Amino acid sequence: MRNLTIDFNKAFKKVIIVYAVIFLAGLVFAFIPSFGVNLDINFKGGTKIAYSYSGELAEADVESTVKGVINNSFTVSKSTALAGDTKTFEISLVGKDSISAEKQEELTKALEEKFADNEILLYNSNSVSPTIAGTFFAKSLVAVLITAVLVVIYVGIRFRRIGGVSAALTALCALVLDLLVTFFICVFFKLQIDSNYIAVVLTILGYSLNDTIVMYDRVRENERLNPDKEIGELVNMSINMVKVRNFVTSLTTFIAVITIVVVSELFGLSTLRSFAIPMAFGIVSGGVSSLFIAGPLWVIWKKHKATKASK
C-alpha cells in the first residue's frame, strides 16, 4: 500500500457520490415511521422507568402489561449488566407522553403482580420536561457550533501560509460530512440521539480534524520544497505520503470501537451501543473525508480562486 499511488483528485467525485447516496437514503429512512429520528428524553422530554428482574421475561409480555395501565406511546428495551447478574428492562415515554408519580406506582404494582416470580424491583426513574429538554438540546448545539468555530480559527491560523481560511473551511466541510454520516447511522440502526451522540460528535470533530491537519501539514512542507509544482499535483503527492499513516490510525481505532460494539450487542448494553455504532462509522468516514474530501476540495477552491483572479 505504501507504494500504491492514488489520484485523490480524480476519486473526489466518486466519493462525493457515495456520500450523496448515504445522505439521500438517510433522509428517506428519517421520514419512515418505523425508523425516524429517535430523540432521547434529555432532548425531547419524557419519562424513563427501569426495572430489575430475575429469570426470563419476554418484551411482548411486558408491553402487554404496560398497555393495561397507561395509554401513552412507549417502548420497552431489555439489557443485562456485563457481570450478567443484573437484568433490567426500561420503559421509555418520549415527548409529552410522560406519566405522573401515581401512575408510575400503579405501573410498578401491576408489573410486580404479573411477574411475581421474577422479583420485579424499581431500578431507576427519570423524568424531563419538554422545556428543560429543549434548553439542553439548544446548549448541546451551541457546544458543537463553538467547537466548529474554534476548528476554523485554529486551522486558519496554523496554515495561513497556504491560505488558512480556505484550508479551514474545506476541513470544516469534511467534518460536516462525517457528522451527517453518524447522524444517519443513528437513523438506520434506530439509535437514540442522546448525550452519547453529542460525545460522538465532539470526538469525531477532534479525530477527523487531526487526520486533516496531518495532510495539510504535509502540503505546507511540500509547497516549501516544491514552490513551482501545480497545486493539484502537490496536494495529491502530499496525501499519498500520509495515506498509510491515516489508514493505520483509522484501522486501529476502528478495531477498538468495533470491540465495544460486539460487547454491547452480546450483553444488550444499549448505552454503549448508542455510542459505539455511530462512532465506528464516524471513524471510517473521518479517515475517508480527510484523504478524499478535504484535500481535493481545497484544490478545487484554490483553482477557482486562481481562475477568478486571472480574469
N, C-alpha and C positions, 0 to 999 in steps of 0.2 A: 504493500500500500504506500510505503514511503516513496517509491519510485514512480508511482502512478500519478500522472498529471491530468487534472480535471479542468475543463474550461467552465468555471463557475459563472461567467458572464452569459454564456450560451444556455446554461442549465437554469438560469434565473426564471425564464418564462414558464418552463415546465413545472418548477417547484411552486410558483405562484398559482398555477392551475390546480395543483394538488391541494393547496391551502384553500382555494376558492371552492372546490368540491366539498371539502370538510365543512366549511362555513355554511354553504347552502344546505347541506344535509343537516347540520346543527340547527339552522333556522326552521327547517321543516319539522324536525323532532321536537323543537321547543313549543310548537303550536299543536302537537298531537296530544290529546287529553291524557293518554296513558303514560306519556313521558313528561314534557313540560319542564318549567323551571321550578325546582323544589327548594323554596326558601326555608331556612331554619326559623324557629320561633324567635331567635335573637334578632332576626332581620324583618320578620313579618308579624311577630306577636303570636300568642297562643299558649298552650299548656303541654308539658311532657310529664307523664307519670310512669315511673319504672317500678316493677315488682320483681322480687327474687322468688325462686321456686325450686323445688326438688323433683326428681323423677323426670317424666316426659310430658310435654304439653304440645298440642297442635295449635298453630296460629289460628286456624279456622274456628276451633272451639272457643278460643279467647275472644275472637272477633264477634262470634255469635252471642257470647255473654255480655260483652260491652254494648252491643246494639240493643240489648234488652234494657239497658239503663240510660243510655244517652242517645240523642237523635243527631248529634253533631257529626260532621265528617271527620274521620280519624284513620290512622294507620297503626298497624301493630308490627313490631320487629323483635326478634329474639337475638340474644348474644350470650356468649359464655366467656368467663374470665380465663386468662392464659393458664392458670393453675388448674382450671377445669372444675373447681369446687363451688363456684358461684354462677348460677344460671339466672338470667334476667330476661324479661320481656318489657318492651316500652310502648306505651300508648301515646301517640302524638296527635294533637289537635292544633293545627296551624291557622293563623289569622284571627278572625273574630270568633272562631269555633273553640273558645275556651270554656271551662266549666267551673262552677263555684266550689268552695271547700265542702259544702254539704253534699254536693253531687259526687265529689271525689270519695267521700266517706261511704256513700251509698254504693259506688262502684267497687270499692275495696271489699265491702261486706259481701256483695254479690259474687265476686271472684273467689273469696275465701270459702263461701258456701258451695259454689260449683266445683271447685278443685280442692276439696277438703284434704285429700291425701297428698297434695303437692306442697303443703306448707307455704302458702302464699303470704308474703310479707311486703309491705310498702317499702321500697328501696330508696326512691327519690322522687320528689315532685318539684316542678319548676314552672312558674307562670310568668309571662312577659306581656305587658300591654302593648297594643299596636303602636301607640305614641312613642313609648320608650324604644321599641324595636326600630321604628323609623329613624329616631335620633342616632341609635347605634349604627344603623346602616349608613347614614349620611357621614358619620365620623369615620367609618371604615373607608368609604370612598375618598374622603379628604386625605386620609393617611396614604392611600395608594397614589393619589394625584400629587401630593407633596413629594413622595419618593420619585415619581416620574420627572417632576420638575428639577429635582436635585440631580437626577441622572443626566439630564440635558445640560445643566450648568457644568457638572463635573467633566463630562466628555468634551464639551465645548472649550473649556479652559485647557484641559490636558492636551488636546490635539489641535490647538489653534493654528499651529504651523501648517497643517494640511487642510485648513478650512474647518475649524472646530464646530461651528453651528451646523453645517451640512452633515458632518460626521455624527453629531449628537442627534439630529432629527431622524436620520436614516437608522441609527441604532434604536431609537425610540419606536420607529415603525416595526422593526423586527420584534421588539419586546411586546408591542400590542398584538401582533400575530400570535406570539406564544401564549399570551393571556387569554386570547379568544379560543385557542385550542383547549386550554384547561377548562374554560367555561363550558364549551360544547361537549367535552368529555363527561362533565358532570351531568349534562342533559342525557347523553347516550346511556350512561350507566345508572341513571335515576338517583344520583347522589345529591344530598342536601348541600345547598350553598350556605355554609355556616362560617364560624370563626376559623375553622380549619382551612377553608378555602382562601380566606384572607392571608393566612400564614403561607399557603402555597403561592399565592400571587407575589407576596413580598420576597419569598425565597427565589422564585423563578426570575424576578426582576434582577436580583443580585447575581444569580448563577449565569443567566444568559448574557448579561452585561459583561461579566468577566471574560467570557469567550470572545465577545465582540471587541473588547479593549485589547486583547492579545493580538487580534487580527489587525486592528488599527495601528498598534504599536509597531508591528512588522512593516506595515505600509509606510509609516513615517520614517523608519530606518532605511527602507529600500529607496524611498524618494531622495533621501540624502546621498545614498550611494549611486543612484541612477537618475540624476535630475532630468535627463533628456528622454527617458523612457515614456512611452504612451501610457496614459492613466489606466486604461483597461488592462493592458499587459502587466503593468506594475501591481495593480490590485490582485489580479489573478495569480501572479507569481507569489505574492505575499500570502494569499490564502492557502496555496499549495504547500507553503513552508510550515504552516501551523495546523494543517488539517489532521495530521496524525495525533498531535498533542490534544486537539479538541475532541477527536474521536475517542481516544483512550480515556480522557477525563469524563466524557459523557457516558461511556460504556460502564466504567467502574461505579459511577454514581447510580446509573440505571439499575445495575445488578443489586446494589444495596437497597434501593427503593422497592424493586420487584420482590425482594425477600420479605419486606414488610407487607406487601400486597398478599403474598402467599399465606403468611401468618394470619393476616386479618380475615382472609377467606376461610381458612381452616377452622378458626376459632370464633367466627362470626363477630369480629370486633368492628362494629360499624364506624366508630370514631376514627380508628386507624385507616379504615377503608376509604373514608371520605377525604383523607389527606394523601394517602399513598398513591391511589389510582391517578388522580389528576396530576400529581407530582411526577409520576413516571412518564406520562405523555408530555408534560411540560419540559422535562429534561431532554427528551428526544427532539421536541420542537425547538428548544433553545439551541441545541447543537446544530440543527439544520439551518435555522434562521441566521445564526452567526456567520455561517460559511456561504450559504446560498442566497441570502436576502440582503443583509446589511451592507456587505462589500459591493456586490453588483448594483444595488440600488444607489449607493453613493457614487459609483461610476456614472450611472445614468444622470444623476443630479449634476455632477461636475461637467459632463459633456454638454448637457443642456445649457448650463451657465456659460460655458465657453462659447457655444454657438450663438447664444443671445448677445454676448459681449462683442463678438466679431461683427455682428450685424449693426 
